[in-house]
Amino acid sequence: MDNYLEMLPLSGIARCTGAHPKDALPFTGYPRQHPSEKNKLVLVYDPLGPAPTVMEFKLEDIPLVEDIPSAVTEDGEGVPLVKLWVRRGAHGIILEPFEVNDEIRKRFLGA
């Protein structure tokens, strides 16, 4: 995980060394670099839970990163986790899975 975070562009992200920022909120999960936008990070929140959530944040909205103990799958595989402190008031995106069916089509396209 350290290698991934070190590869991120310089954006003012600091490693946690003590006090947490009062103007930010924590999100814990498995981080990945955004596949096409280098100024964004994708976080898989609760990656081993029953309903993992994929979130996207701008790097400039993350003032602090904390390393936390890795999670372990049933097969014994380690999943590196971090706690991201995201600036209060920042805009993130939650990617939500859905089943392709007539109801969802009507919801978004009408008719």
C-alpha positions as CSV (number, residue, x, y, z in Angstrom):
1,M,0.0,0.0,0.0
2,D,2.9,2.3,0.8
3,N,4.0,2.0,-2.9
4,Y,0.6,2.9,-4.2
5,L,0.3,6.0,-2.0
6,E,3.9,7.0,-2.9
7,M,3.0,6.8,-6.6
8,L,0.1,9.3,-6.3
9,P,0.8,12.8,-7.7
10,L,1.9,15.4,-5.2
11,S,-1.3,16.8,-3.9
12,G,-0.7,17.9,-0.4
13,I,-1.7,14.5,1.1
14,A,0.1,14.0,4.4
15,R,0.7,10.8,6.4
16,C,-1.0,10.7,9.8
17,T,1.5,11.7,12.5
18,G,-0.8,12.5,15.3
19,A,-3.8,14.7,15.5
20,H,-6.6,14.3,12.9
21,P,-7.9,17.3,10.9
22,K,-11.0,18.8,12.4
23,D,-12.3,19.9,9.0
24,A,-12.2,16.3,7.5
25,L,-14.2,13.1,7.9
26,P,-12.6,9.5,7.9
27,F,-13.4,6.9,5.3
28,T,-11.8,3.5,5.6
29,G,-11.3,1.1,2.7
30,Y,-9.1,-0.3,0.0
31,P,-7.6,2.5,-2.2
32,R,-6.9,2.4,-5.9
33,Q,-5.8,5.0,-8.4
34,H,-8.6,6.2,-10.6
35,P,-8.2,4.3,-14.0
36,S,-8.3,7.4,-16.1
37,E,-8.1,10.5,-14.0
38,K,-4.8,10.9,-12.1
39,N,-6.1,13.6,-9.8
40,K,-8.7,11.1,-8.3
41,L,-8.7,8.1,-6.0
42,V,-11.1,5.2,-5.9
43,L,-11.9,3.8,-2.4
44,V,-13.6,0.5,-1.9
45,Y,-15.4,1.0,1.4
46,D,-15.9,-2.2,3.4
47,P,-14.3,-4.4,0.7
48,L,-14.9,-7.7,2.6
49,G,-18.4,-6.8,3.8
50,P,-21.7,-7.9,2.4
51,A,-22.2,-4.7,0.3
52,P,-18.9,-3.0,-0.6
53,T,-19.3,0.5,-1.8
54,V,-17.1,2.1,-4.4
55,M,-16.4,5.8,-3.8
56,E,-14.4,8.4,-5.8
57,F,-12.6,11.4,-4.3
58,K,-10.4,14.1,-5.7
59,L,-6.9,13.9,-4.3
60,E,-6.9,17.6,-3.4
61,D,-9.8,16.9,-1.0
62,I,-7.7,14.3,1.0
63,P,-5.5,16.2,3.5
64,L,-4.5,13.1,5.5
65,V,-4.0,9.3,5.1
66,E,-3.6,6.8,7.9
67,D,-2.3,3.3,7.5
68,I,-4.4,0.8,9.4
69,P,-4.1,-3.0,9.8
70,S,-5.0,-5.1,6.7
71,A,-8.1,-7.1,6.5
72,V,-7.9,-10.8,5.8
73,T,-10.1,-12.8,3.5
74,E,-11.4,-16.3,4.3
75,D,-8.6,-17.7,2.2
76,G,-6.0,-15.9,4.3
77,E,-5.3,-13.2,1.7
78,G,-4.4,-9.8,3.0
79,V,-6.4,-6.7,1.8
80,P,-4.4,-3.5,2.6
81,L,-6.6,-0.8,4.1
82,V,-6.2,2.9,4.8
83,K,-8.2,5.6,6.5
84,L,-8.6,8.6,4.3
85,W,-9.5,11.9,5.9
86,V,-11.7,13.7,3.3
87,R,-12.3,17.5,3.6
88,R,-15.7,18.3,5.0
89,G,-17.9,19.7,2.2
90,A,-15.9,18.0,-0.6
91,H,-17.9,16.3,-3.4
92,G,-17.4,12.6,-3.8
93,I,-19.1,10.1,-6.1
94,I,-20.6,6.8,-5.0
95,L,-20.8,4.2,-7.7
96,E,-23.9,2.1,-7.1
97,P,-24.6,-1.3,-8.8
98,F,-28.0,-2.0,-10.2
99,E,-29.8,-4.8,-12.0
100,V,-30.7,-4.0,-15.6
101,N,-34.4,-4.4,-15.9
102,D,-37.5,-2.5,-17.1
103,E,-38.0,-0.7,-13.8
104,I,-34.6,0.9,-13.8
105,R,-35.0,1.9,-17.5
106,K,-38.3,3.6,-16.7
107,R,-36.8,5.3,-13.7
108,F,-34.1,7.0,-15.8
109,L,-35.5,7.1,-19.3
110,G,-39.3,7.2,-18.6
111,A,-41.9,5.4,-20.6
